């Protein structure tokens, strides 16, 4: 059943006199993918950082699962049910795929300071962490790659691994920042299939430059230029918007 899991109202982020994000509102619904597009410098990644807590908003409010999380630190927001990926792949390259995902799963059990070596040992004894890790690897389609060293995996597999690590924390909301960046055609197709599979149980924000993927995946589309929303609606509505045509579609990306 669709429901709003994350809602941002009129959020703004200023750096000195520059408004990188200016009065942006978005609602993320379970079972829907909300894509955000725009040229470089439009404020897309800043918006993602605001929603995840990596940056505090200058003004506006953010709620997650009905709870006001405005200004919360990212680790607290993560524990409330939000997971995100980054533009640059964020994995433990020397560890195997399984060890990476198991560490992420264990992070939901541990309340003590971060210590990857201790957590890796403790996670082997945690049945709940093992179950979360197993399910995340299955969801991400990495069962056959679980014993491969992460740093030796292909770029596409590393992006899948990052999503598997996010899934191991059992988020309700996924913020995905350019998950298809740098992928070949076959890898991009696998990622699109994965995101469609995950859609049913999650609310998803997708920042992506691959327009074919965006129009395949998105249920709702927001277009940003210079930190502001210039259009928002269904992909068909946005594609037909003259302001979007002039400012973005058909030009860069």
DAJOZI-V809775 format. One line per field, one symbol per residue. psi: psi as a letter, one per 40 degrees, with the letter a starting at -180 (. if undefined). burial: # if it has 24 or more other ideal C-beta (glycine too) atoms within 12 Angstrom, else .. Layout:
# DAJOZI-V809775
psi = ???
burial = ???
This chain:
# DAJOZI-V809775
psi = hhihdhhhhfhihhgbehgdhgfhhihhiheihhihiiiheeeddddddddeedihidiiihihfehheheiidddddeefhiiiidhhgigdeiidddddddddddedheiihgddddddddeehdddddddddddddefedeedehhdeeiidddddddddddddeefidhhhhhfeeheiidddddddddddddeddeihhhhhiehddddeddhdihhhihfeiheihaidddddehddddddchebh.
burial = ...#####..###.....############.#######...#################.#####....##.#.#..###########.#.##..################........##.##..#..##.###########..##.#.#..#.###########################.#...##.###.##..##..##########.##.#################..#..#..#..#..###....
